[in-house]
């Protein structure tokens, strides 16, 4: 194990291996302090960032953060690394990669260059680079990177911002779900997915919700995809029973142990992907996986220990979750950035920083990356913080955000974005819905020629039948 040293202001700092260095270089967050891997002072953090900036990128290919022998996520990262794509930057340090990315971001061919580089980058590399970047650096590079996916709509195109319409209900009442779907559609939401977190995990309840959403989609010929966010194994079973499954959902994390705590491994995810694709229900593509992640998930399950028995910082482990997602070419990936709680991201500043880091790391690794701009009610955050993060993410080119009625998820008990928030940010940042969905909105008289949502009386809307059924 390599010992890293750095002099700063007449004080010498020592970092016991790569895991220690990455943890100490991370911007401050409560989860790393809880895990015992954070810097103990701003001076130590600055010293770690200086040492990290001088680290050759090849170090991450020879010094594992989580042991190769005991972790299938590490084996996936190492075994699928594209040496040819890595070659143009293989001589660089972390600091030099940062400078290179910012230079590329200013070029007209930035999207092509970054897309070609993505297979050569591993999660630990992009996480390390993010740790020495300001917020504006993260935004600039994220904006320059483009990653698209498709099922019935195309996700991740420049100048577009899709939304997940999240019509959760405390008892999965069909009328309540349908009312939320109507509310969201009338405000131009739902082009990424109409996705329900079910109150019940019973296969029967999940099947009922799938049929409800599919009936609404087909009745109004809506170009979108539906998803009930149940466990991947439940979805596989429902596919075998001919349920109308569009997307296969699963929460994933950055270590084998954390994924096991979710009841999955790479083999199960591969089975889910194959089952979903076998249905061929997409019209413009066949990306069928929907993954959610979140900083702190490994720590919350006690599966965050890396090489040398040291705790790995939560942002590096979060980036490793994106390697899992990348393997399955998903339609959607989003970080539920403030959902796990203040034990991991304490306040609005930490949530904002984490959201920008996750967006940067996901897009740089080639994912159609979205963010659930959210917080729990016991965090030191409020809706003003969410407005700030939403606006920054729109500038950074996020693929999609999550929207719920009134920004208050009455089933999960946390605060997210409202349908109105999506209207605001599309207008403020000159963004449009996914093209297939925008065309549908226009045909319904619900959007103008440049994708802006028009006020519609539900009584005269083509969706009046859905409203009348309530």
N, C-alpha and C positions, 0 to 999 in steps of 0.2 A: 504494500500500500504506500503510495507516494505521500510525503509530507509537504505541504505548501506553506511558504513563508512570505510575509510582506511587511516592509517597513513603512510606517506612516506617522509623521509628526514626532519622530524620535522614539516611537514605540514599535516593538517587534510583535507581530501577530503570527500564530502558528495554526494551521488547519490540518486536521488529522484525516487526510484522504479526500477524495472527490465528493463523497456524500456530505462531509462536514463543510467543505468549501461552498457547495451549492446552497446548503441550508443557511449558512451565515451571510451569503450574498443576496438572499431574497429580501425584497422590500418587507417592511414589518407587517406581520399578521398574527392574529391571536392563535391560530391553529399551530403554527410553528413554535410559538412560545409554549403552548400546551404540550407539544411533543418533545420539547427540550432540544430543538435543533436550530433555534433562531440566534442571531447575534445578540450579545448582551448590551451593546451600545451602538450608537450611530457610527462611531469611529471604527469599531470592529466590522460593521457592515460595509463601510467604505473600503476598508483594507481588503476584505474578501472580494468585493467587486473589482478592485484593481488587480488582484491576483487572478481572478477568473478571466478578466479581459486579456491577460497574457497567455492563457492556456491554449495550446494547439488543439484544433478540432479533432485531430486523430486520437486524442486522449480518450474521448468518449467511446471509441471503438475498441479500446484495449482495457479500460478500467470500468467495470460494470457498476452501476448504481445499485441494482438488485442482482444477486448472483445468477449467472446463466444456468448453472446446474440445477437450481431449485425453483426457477420461475419461468413459466412458459411465455409470459409477456416479453421478458428479456430475450428468450430464444427467438420469438417472432421478430423482434426489432433487429437483432443481429443477423438472423438468417435471411431476412428479406431486404437487407440494406443493398442499395444499388450503387456499387462502387463507381460505375461510369458516370452517373449523374452527380456523384460527390466530387469527382476529379477536379472540376473548375475551382473549387474552394478548399480542396484538401490540404493546401499549404498554409491556410489561414489560421489565425488565432480567433478566439471568440470576439475580441474587440474588432479585429479586421473584418469578420463576417458582419458585424453590426454596421460598420462603415460601408461595406459592399452592398448590403441590403438597402440602405438609405440611398446610395448612389443609383442602384437599379430602380428603386421606386420612383425616381425622378425622370426615368427614360420612357419614351413612347412604347417600347417593346417590353415593358416591365412584366406584364401578365405572362407573356410567353417565357421569359427568362426564369421567373419564379416557378412556373409550372414545371419546367424542365429540371429545376433544382430540387423540387419537393421530394422525389424518391431517394435522393442522396442525403437527405437530412433525417436525423433520428430525433426522437422527442427530447432526449437530454440536451442535445445541441441547441434546439430552438428555445428550450426552457432557460438554458444558461444565457443565451443571447438576450432574451427578454429581460433578464435580471439587471442588465447594464443599460437598459433603454429607458428614456423618459416616456411619458404617456404619448406625447406627440410623435415620437419615433414609432411606437407600436401602431398608432393610427395610420401613419404614412405608409408603412410597409403593408399593413392589413388592407388598406384601400387599394394598393397596387396589385395584390394577389387576387386571382380569380379562380374559383373552383365551382363547377356546376354539376348538377345531377338532375334526373328527370324521372317522373312516373306518369301522372296525368298533367302535371305542370312542371315547368323548368325552374329550378331553384338555383340562386347564386349568380344570376346574370348582373353585370354592371348596370347601375341605374335603377335596380329593382330592389324592393324590400318586401318579402313575403311574410305572412303571419300564420301562426298556429292559432286556430280558434279553439279555445279550451272550455267546453260547456259542461264542466263538472257539476255534479249534483250530490247532496249529502246522502240520498237514498236511491240514486240512479233512477229517479222518476222520469219516464219518457217525456211527459209534458214539460217538465222543467228543463230537460236537456234540449228539447226541440225549441223552446222559447229562447234559450241562450244561442242556439244555432241561428235562429232567425235574426236575433239582435245583431250578431256578428256579421252575418252575410249582408245585412242592410247597410253596414258601415264598411263594407269592402274587405272584411277579414276572412281568413280560411283558405288562402291559396297554397300555403305550405302543407297544411293538414287540418282536418277537423279531428282533434284528438282528445279522448276522454280518459281521465284517471278514474277507474271505476271504484265505487265505494265498497263493492264486494268483489272478491277474487274468484267467486264460483264460476266455472265454465258456462253454466246456464245463463247467468247474469251478463257475462261478457258477450255471449252469443246474441242475446237480446239486443244489446247496445250496438253490436256490429250490424245487425239486420236493420235497426232503426236508422243508423247513419247511412247505410247503403240505400235504403228506400228513399231517403231525402235526396241523396245525390242523384239517383237515377230519375226520380220524379221530376226534378228541376234541371236535369242534364248539366250538373255543375262539374266543371273540369277541376276536380281536386281529388284528394285521397283521404280516406278515413283511417283511424287507428284507435283501438282500445288498448291502453297501456298496461297490459297484464304481462305476466311472466312469459318468456319466450317458449317454454315448454307447453304452457296452456295454449298459446297461439298455434304451435305445431299440431297439437291434438285437434284444435278447432278446424285447422286446414284439412286434416284427414276426414273431418265430418262435414266438409263442404260449406263451412261458414264463409261469408263474403269478406275475406281478409285482404286488405290492400297492403298495409305495412306491418312488418314484424318488429315489435319494440323490445328493447332491453336496456336497463341501466348497466353501465360497464365502468370499470376502474383500471388503475394502472399497475396492479400487481395480481399475480395468480391467486393469492390468498383473498384479496378483496373481491375478485370476481366470484370465487367460491362462496363468499359470504352472501352474494347475490344469487347463488344457486346455479352458476353457469361456468363454463370453460370455453375454450376456443372451439372445441368439437361441437358443443351444443349450439353455439352461435353459427357455426358453419351449417349445421343441419337446419336451423331456422331460416338462414339466407336461401338455401337451396329449396326449401319448402315454399317460401314466399315467391321466389322467382318461377317456380314450376307452374304457378297459376297464370302467369302472363296477363295480369289484369291491367297493366299500364298501357297507355296509348302513345306517349312520346318517349318513353324510356322504361327500364325495368330495374331501377334502383329501389329496393324494397325494405331496407333496414332503417330503423329509426333508433338512434342511441342517445341516451342522456348521461351526462357526467356531472361532476361537481367537486371542487377543491375541498379536501377534507374527508372524502369517502373512505379512503384507506385507513386514515387515522381513526375514524369513528368505529371501524371494525377491528382495530388493533392489528392491521396487516400492512403497516407502513415501515417496517424495519428492513434495512438494506444491507449492503456489504459491510462486514465488520461489526454487525450488530447495531449499527447506528440508525436512528430514525431519519427517514428521507423527507425532505420538505414537501409540503402538500402541492405546490405548484409543479414541481418536477414530476410527481406521480400523476397529477392531472394530465400533463402533456403525454405521458406514457399511455393513458387511456385512449388518446387519439390514434396511437399506433394500432390499438385493437380495432377501433372504428374503421380506420383506413383499410384494413385488411378485407373488409366486406363491402366496400364501395357503397356506402349508405346514401339514401336520399337526404336524410337529415341527421345532424348532430347538434345538440345544444348543451351548454353548461347551465345548470340551474344555480346560478352563481351565488346567490345569497340565501338559498333555501335551507342549507344544512344548519345554519344558525351562527350566532355571534361567537360561539366557542372556536370557530374556524375563520370567520371574517367578521371582525368585531363591529365595525361601523361603516358609514357610507363611503369614506375614503378607501377603506380596504376592499369593499365590494366593487367600487368603480375600478380600482387598479386591477383586481382579479379578473373582472369582465374583459378589460382591454388585453390583459395577458392571454387569456383563454382564446379570445378572438384571433390574436396574432399567431399563437402557436398552432391553432387548428387550421387556419387558412394557409400558413406557411407549409404545413404538412400535407396540404392538398385537399382539405375537407370543405364541404358546403356548410360552414360553421354558423350557428345561431346562438343566441343567448336568451335565457329566461331572466329578464331584468327584474329582480325580485329581492325581497327581504322578509324575515320573520318579524313578528310584532315585538319580540324582546331584543331585537338588535338596535344599536344606536344609529338608526338610519330612518329616512322618511321618503315621501314621494318626490320631494325636491331632488334628493340624491338619484332617484330612479330617472327623473327627467334629464338630469345631467348625463348619466350613463347611456340612456337611450339616444340622446343627441350625439354623443361621441361615437357610439357604435354605428349610427347611421352614416356619419362621416367616414368611419373606418370600413364601410361596405359590408356590414353583417348580412348574412343571407336571409335570416328571418328572426323574428321575435315572437314571444308568446303573449296572447291577449286573452283576458277573461272579463266577464261582465263587471263593470265598475271597478276594475283593478283589484277586486277582493275575491279570492278563491274561497267560497263558502264551504267547500268540502275539505280541501287540504289545509285551510287556515293560515294562509300566507298572502302577502301583497305582491302583485305582479303589475302588468300593464293593462290598461283598458283598451277597448276598441277605439275610443276617442284618441288615445295616445298614439295609436298607429296612424290615424288621420292627421294628427299634428305633425308627426315626424316625416311622413311622406310629403306633406306640403312644404315644411320648412327646409327639407333637404332635397327637394325636387326628385322624389323617388316614386316609382310606380309599382303596382302589383305584378305578379308573375304574368307573362304575356297571354297565356291561354285563359287565365282567370280574368284578366282585364278585358279580353274580347268578350267573355261571357257577361261581365258586368255591363259592358256597353250595349250588348244586345238586349239586356233587360231594362235598358234606360236608367241604369244605376250609376253610370260613369260617363264622363264626357270624352272627347276625342284624345285627350292627353292623360287619361287615367284618373282624373280627380273624381271623387265620390260625390254624387248629386243627392240632394235631399229627396226622399221618396216617401210618399204616403203608402203605407203598407196595404191600405184598402184598395189601391189601384195598381199595386205592384204585381208582377207575375208570381211573386212569393205569397200572395194573399191566401192561397190555399193552405200553406203551412201555418200562417197566422190563424186562419179560421179553424184549423184542427185543434188549436189550443183551447 
